[in-house]
Amino acid sequence: MNTKGFFAIALFLTTTQAFASVGDYKETACTAEYFTANNCTACFEGTALTNGDQINGLYDSWTNKNVNEQIIYKGEQVMPEIIPLSAGTTFVANPLDPTAFWKYGTDIIWTDSPTGSGVQEFILDAAKSVKFLEADLGASYTLTATDKAPGEVLGVLKFPLSYHDVDVDGNEGKKNTHIECVSYTSKVAAPVVVAPVEIVNPEPVQMTTVKTGPGESLLLMALALLIAAGFVIVRNRKA
């Protein structure tokens, strides 16, 4: 959500005891219907998009502000997705497979749970932060069509994270799911600026007139008299 070229979006997933910040995006209340319908718990206003614009360079970070560790299970995680808000709005993901689109950060090293359940887990210590998910190199969402009017919200990007708090005695709490959402609007066309055109009035065309002096006038009169005399002589001879 180019129109502007490639741009990075820093999305930080949060709990009630974690810190959230989203790149240059402005945080907003989750009261809009498109936020509540997607169970968003932290909401942000994204950029404006037009057909052909890409959303890429995406990643999200997980920050644990608790006094105790937090734990996540790989099998409980759901990959981010972008939700169009009308039948006439479409996004194309490249690559199409979410597991190829997204990859876990290099600091996320999954280990087998010591419970022997066979699930994989990652534990984040208190006051620590890691890059949890990031789009693979070249992965992007492209807006290919929309029937939304300029300025209307056309899609919501959802970043979910499921986690468990751990208390001071090492007891694991229930699963909590936090969904951070970014809305994207339809781009308003820039006004067309028409440069003023200077109208230059053409110079009037001067008609050329032939002017004759006194000498030229006398010569013309003499020629006219000679011609007239010639006509008289010819007429007399015929008579």
NUSE-354383 format. One record per atom (N, C-alpha, C): x, y, z. Coordinates in steps of 0.05 Angstrom, whole numbers, plus 32768, in hexadecimal, padded with zeros to 4 digits. Last residue first. Layout:
<pts>
XYZ
...
</pts>
This chain:
<pts>
7F2F846678DA
7F1A847678CE
7F22847D78B2
7F5F845078E8
7F49843E78E0
7F33844E78D2
7F79847E78F7
7F83847078E0
7F6D845D78D6
7F5E848C7926
7F5C849E790F
7F65848F78F5
7F6D84617949
7F5084647941
7F4E84757928
7FA3846B7950
7F9A84527943
7F7D8454793A
7FA1849C796A
7FAD849A794F
7FA484817941
7F87848E799A
7F7A84A27988
7F85849F796C
7FAB846A79B2
7F90846179AB
7F8384747997
7FD6848E79BB
7FD9847779A8
7FBE846D799F
7FC184AE79E2
7FC684BA79C7
7FC984A579B3
7FBF848A7A0C
7FA684957A02
7FAA84A179E6
7FF684827A13
7FE4846B7A0C
7FCA84767A00
800584B57A23
801084AA7A0A
7FFE84937A01
7FEA84BB7A53
7FE384CD7A3D
7FEC84C17A23
800384937A72
7FE684917A6D
7FDE84A27A55
803684A87A74
8031848F7A67
8014848B7A60
802B84D57A94
803584D87A79
803084BF7A68
801C84BF7AC4
800884CF7AB5
801184D27A98
804B84A67AD3
803484967ACE
801F84A57ABE
806B84D37ADB
807284C07AC7
805B84AF7ABF
805184EC7B06
805284FA7AEC
805884E77AD5
805B84C57B2E
804084CB7B26
803F84D97B0B
809284C77B34
808684AE7B2A
806A84B37B21
809784FA7B4A
80A384F47B30
809784DB7B24
807C84F57B7D
807285077B68
807D85017B4C
807A84AD7B8E
808284C97B92
807784DB7B7C
8050847B7BA9
805D84877B92
806384A57B98
804C843F7BCC
804B845C7BCD
805B84677BB4
802784087BD8
803B84147BC5
803884327BC5
802483E77C16
801883F87C01
802E84047BF0
801B83AD7C3A
802E83BD7C2B
801F83CD7C16
7FFD83A57C7A
7FFA83A37C5D
800D83B67C4F
801483857CB2
8014839E7CA4
801183997C86
7FF183607CE0
8000835E7CC6
7FFD83797CB8
7FFC83667D26
7FEB836B7D0E
7FFC836B7CF5
801983307D4B
801C834B7D42
800A834F7D29
7FEE83087D75
8000830B7D5E
800183287D56
7FF083037DBB
7FE1830D7DA4
7FF583127D8D
7FFC82CA7DDF
800982E17DD3
7FFA82EA7DBB
7FEC82AD7E1A
7FE182B27DFF
7FED82CC7DF5
800A827E7E42
8009829B7E3B
8000829E7E1E
7FEB82507E6A
7FF682547E4F
7FF382727E49
7FFB82337EA9
7FEE82487E99
7FFB824C7E7E
7FF981EC7EB1
800982057EB0
7FFB821A7E9F
7FD081CA7EDC
7FD381D37EC0
7FE381ED7EBF
7FD581947F04
7FDC81B07F03
7FE181B77EE6
7FA881687F1E
7FB7816E7F06
7FBC818C7F05
7FB0814D7F60
7FA381607F4D
7FB581667F35
7FB881077F68
7FC381227F6B
7FB581357F57
7F8580DC7F81
7F9580E67F6A
7F9F81027F6F
7F8D80B97FBB
7F7F80CF7FAF
7F9180DA7F99
7F8D80727FC4
7F9C808B7FC0
7F8B80A07FB2
7F6B80517FF6
7F6E80557FD9
7F7A80717FD5
7F90803A8030
7F7B80498022
7F80804B8004
7F9980088060
7FA380158048
7F8C8022803A
7FA87FF980A5
7F957FFE808F
7FA2800D8078
7FC37FC680CB
7FC97FDF80BC
7FB57FE280A6
7FC07FA6810A
7FB57FAB80EF
7FBE7FC680E4
7FD07F6F8133
7FD77F8B812C
7FCF7F90810F
7FB87F468162
7FB77F4C8145
7FBB7F698140
7FC97F14818F
7FC97F31818A
7FCA7F35816C
7FB17EE381B8
7FB77EEB819C
7FB47F098199
7FC77EB781EA
7FBD7ED181E3
7FC47ED781C6
7FBD7E7B820C
7FC57E8881F3
7FB77EA381F0
7FCA7E7E8254
7FBA7E76823C
7FC57E858223
800C7E768272
7FF17E7F8271
7FE37E768257
80377E4B8296
80307E57827C
80127E5E827B
805F7E5782CE
80467E4C82C3
803E7E5B82A9
808A7E6C82E7
808F7E5C82CF
80767E4F82C4
80807E8E8310
80857E738318
808A7E608300
80747EBD82F6
808D7EBC8305
80947EA0830D
80577EA782B6
80587EB682D0
80727EB182DE
80567EB68272
80607EA38287
80637EB282A1
80277EBB823C
80377EC78252
803F7EB18265
80297EA881FA
80227EA08215
80347EAF8229
800F7EBB81B9
80247EB881CD
80187EAF81E8
80077ECB8176
7FFC7EBC818C
80137EB681A0
7FFC7F00814C
80117EF3815C
80037EE58173
7FED7F1B810A
7FE67F0E8123
7FFE7F028132
7FE37F5080E4
7FFA7F4280EF
7FF27F35810A
7FC07F6380AA
7FBF7F5880C5
7FD87F4980CD
7FAD7F9A8085
7FC27F868089
7FC37F7D80A6
7F747FAA8062
7F807FA9807C
7F957F93807D
7F5B7FD8802F
7F657FBE8039
7F727FC18054
7F4480088023
7F407FF28010
7F4A7FD8801A
7F2580428039
7F36802C8041
7F2F8014802F
7F23807B800C
7F168066801B
7F29804F8022
7F40809C7FEB
7F3E80A38007
7F31808E8018
7F1980907FB1
7F31809C7FBD
7F2D80A57FDA
7EEE80567FB9
7EF280727FB1
7F0C807C7FBE
7EFB80137FA4
7EF880277FB9
7EFE80437FAF
7F067FEC7F83
7EEE7FFB7F7C
7EE880107F92
7F457FD77F6B
7F347FDF7F81
7F1C7FEF7F76
7F7D7FAC7F5C
7F647FB97F54
7F557FC27F6D
7FAF7F9F7F6F
7FAA7F9B7F52
7F907FA87F49
7FE17FAB7F9B
7FC57FB27F96
7FC17FB07F78
800C7F797FB0
80077F8D7F9C
7FE97F927F99
803B7F687FE2
801E7F687FDB
801B7F7E7FC6
80797F427FDD
80697F5B7FDE
804B7F557FD9
80BD7F2E7FE0
80A17F287FE5
80917F427FE8
80F27F3C7FDD
80E27F3E7FC5
80C57F387FC9
81047F128011
810E7F257FFE
80FD7F257FE4
80CB7F07803C
80E37EFE802E
80EB7F138019
80B77F2D8074
80B17F248058
80CC7F1C804B
80BD7F1380B6
80C47F2780A1
80BE7F1B8086
80B37F0E80FC
80AC7F0680E1
80B67F1C80CE
80D27F218129
80C37F08812A
80BE7EFD810D
81097F3B8143
80FA7F3D812B
80EC7F218127
81027F44818B
810D7F368173
80FC7F3D815B
81137F5B81CC
81047F5F81B3
81127F50819C
81097F578213
81187F5181FB
81067F5681E2
80F17F588245
80FF7F70823B
81107F6C8222
80F87F128251
80ED7F2C8258
80FE7F43824D
81037EE78218
81087EF08233
80FB7F0B8238
80DC7EBC81F4
80E87ED781F3
80EB7EE18210
80E07E7D81D8
80DC7E8C81F0
80EB7EA781EE
80BE7E5381AB
80D37E6781AE
80CD7E7881C7
80B17E0F8197
80AC7E2781A6
80C47E3B81A4
808E7DD9817B
80A57DEA817B
809E7E058188
80747D9B8196
80717DB6818A
808B7DC5818C
807A7D6C81B1
80827D6D8195
807F7D888187
80737D6781E6
805B7D6781D6
80627D6781B8
809B7D6B820B
80997D5281FC
80817D5181EA
80A57D998226
808E7D898230
808C7D6E8221
80CB7DB6820E
80D47DA28222
80BD7D91822D
80C17DBE81C7
80B87DC381E2
80C27DAE81F6
80F87DCA819D
80E37DB881A6
80DB7DBE81C2
81017E0C8183
810B7DF48191
80F37DE38199
81117E3D8153
80FD7E2C815F
810A7E13816C
81297E7B8156
81337E5F8153
81207E4D8162
812B7EB8813F
81177EA48147
81217E888141
81517ED78129
81537ED28146
813F7EBE8150
81427EDE80F5
815A7ECD80FA
815D7EC78118
80FA7EDA80EF
81137EE880F2
812A7ED580FA
80D77EB180C1
80DC7EBA80DC
80F87EC780DD
80B77EC88085
80CA7EB88092
80CF7EC380AE
80857EC98051
808F7ED1806B
80A47EBE8075
807E7EB0801F
807D7ECE8021
808B7ED7803B
807B7E7C802A
80927E858019
80947EA3801B
804E7E798047
80667E6E8054
807F7E758043
80277E8E8024
80307E9D803B
804A7E938048
802D7E8B7FDF
802E7E7A7FF7
80387E8A800E
80367EB27FB8
801B7EAC7FC1
801B7E9D7FDB
806E7EE07FC2
80627EC87FB8
80467EC37FC4
803C7F0B7FB5
80527EFF7FA7
80697EF97FBB
7FF77F167FB4
800F7F117FC4
80247F037FB2
7FCC7F477F9E
7FDB7F2F7F96
7FF47F2D7FA7
7F8C7F5F7FAF
7FA97F607FB3
7FB57F467FA9
7F527F827F9B
7F627F6A7F9B
7F7F7F707F9F
7F107F987F9F
7F2C7F9D7FA7
7F3B7F837FA8
7EDC7F8D7F97
7EEB7F977F80
7F087F9E7F87
7EC87F7E7FC7
7ECA7F697FB3
7EDB7F737F9B
7EEF7F9B7FFD
7ED97F9B7FE9
7EDD7F867FD5
7F1C7F99801C
7F037FA18029
7EEC7FA48015
7F4E7F668022
7F407F7B8012
7F257F80801E
7F7F7F59804F
7F637F54804B
7F577F6B803B
7FBB7F368053
7FAE7F4F804C
7F927F4A8044
7FDC7F148089
7FCD7F148070
7FC17F30806C
800E7EEE80AD
80007F0780A6
7FF17F04808C
80037EAA80C4
80127EBE80B4
80017ED780B0
7FFD7E968106
7FEE7E9A80ED
7FFD7EAF80DE
80147E678137
80177E808128
80087E7F810D
80157E378151
7FFE7E498157
7FFF7E628146
80437E1C8145
802A7E12813A
80127E23813F
80697E388163
80697E3B8146
804E7E32813B
80597E5A819D
805B7E408190
80587E448172
807B7E8581CC
80697E8181B5
806E7E6581A9
807F7EA4820B
80847E8D81FB
80717E8C81E4
80A27ED38234
808B7ECB8225
80927EB48212
80BC7EDF8277
80BE7ED7825B
80A27ED2824F
80AC7F1982A0
80B27EFC829C
80B27EF6827E
809E7F4B829D
80B47F4682AF
80BC7F2882AE
80917F608258
808A7F538271
80A27F508283
809C7F718227
809F7F85823C
80977F7A8257
80B57F5881EF
80AA7F4F8208
80B07F63821E
80A67F6181AC
80B47F6D81C3
80A67F6481DC
80AF7F50816B
80A27F488183
80B37F52819B
80A57F6F812B
80B67F688142
80A57F61815A
809D7F6480E5
80927F6B8100
80A57F608115
80A17F7E80A2
80AB7F6D80B8
809D7F7580D2
80A57F8A805C
80957F878075
80A47F768089
80B37F988028
80C57F9F803E
80B87F9B8059
80757FB1800A
808B7F9E800E
809D7FA88024
80417FBC7FE2
80487FBD7FFF
805D7FA88003
803A7FE07FA4
80427FC97FB4
80467FD07FD1
800A7FF67F73
801C7FFC7F89
80227FE27F99
7FE47FE87F4E
80007FE37F47
80137FE87F5E
7FB6801A7F5F
7FBB80017F50
7FD87FFF7F48
7FCC803A7F9B
7FBE803A7F82
7FC580217F73
7FC9804A7FE1
7FD180397FCB
7FC0803E7FB3
7FE38069801B
7FCF80698006
7FDA805A7FEE
7FF880478058
7FFB80598042
7FE48057802E
7FD4803D8096
7FE980388083
7FE9804D806D
7FC8804580D9
7FC1804F80BF
7FD8804C80AC
7FBC80108107
7FCD802580FC
7FC3802D80E0
7FAD7FEF8145
7FA67FF7812A
7FB7800F8121
7FA47FB5816A
7FB57FCD8167
7FB37FD5814A
7F7F7F8E8164
7F837F98817F
7F977FAF8180
7F4C7F788139
7F657F86813C
7F677F918159
7F237F588123
7F2D7F53813E
7F487F608144
7F0C7F6780F4
7F247F5680F2
7F327F51810D
7EE47F888103
7EDD7F7080F5
7EF47F5C80F2
7F007FB38118
7EF27FA2812A
7EEB7F87811D
7F147FC980E7
7F267FC080FC
7F187FAC810F
7EE77FD680CA
7EFA7FC480BD
7F0F7FBB80D1
7ECE7FFB80ED
7EC27FE180E9
7ED67FCD80DD
7EF9801D811C
7EED801A8101
7EE37FFE80FD
7F15801B814B
7EF8801D814D
7EEA801A8132
7F4A801C815E
7F4080048150
7F218004814F
7F6C805A8153
7F5A80498163
7F4F80328151
7FB08059813A
7F958064813B
7F848051814C
7FF2806F812B
7FE0805D813A
7FC5806A813C
800E807980EC
800180868103
7FEE80728111
804D806380D5
8030806280D5
8026806E80EF
8082805D80D0
8078807980CE
8059807980CF
8085802680FB
8093803680E7
808A805380E7
8064801D8130
806180158115
806D802A8102
806A7FFE816F
80708015815F
806F800D8142
805F7FE781B1
80587FE68194
805F80008187
80737FBE81E7
80757FD881D9
806F7FD481BC
80497F9A8215
805F7F9C8202
805D7FB681F3
801E7F8C8233
80377F938241
804E7F93822E
7FF77F7E8212
7FF17F948223
800A7F9D8233
80227F7281D9
800E7F6981EC
80077F8181FD
80327F7B8193
80327F8381AF
801D7F7481BF
805C7F81815B
80467F748168
80487F798186
806D7FB38131
80757FA88149
805D7F9C8158
80827FBE80F0
806B7FB78100
80747FA98119
809A7FE880C2
80A27FDB80DA
808A7FD780EC
80A07FE6807F
808C7FE98094
80957FDA80AC
80C28006804A
80C37FF38060
80AD7FFA8074
80B880098002
80B88016801C
80B580018032
80C780147FBE
80C780027FD4
80C780127FEE
809B80487F9A
80B280367F9C
80B080237FB4
807080697F95
808480717FA8
809C805F7FA8
804A80447F70
8044805E7F77
805A80687F86
806A80307F7F
805E803B7F83
805B804D7F84
80087FE88000
800080008000
8005800E8000
</pts>
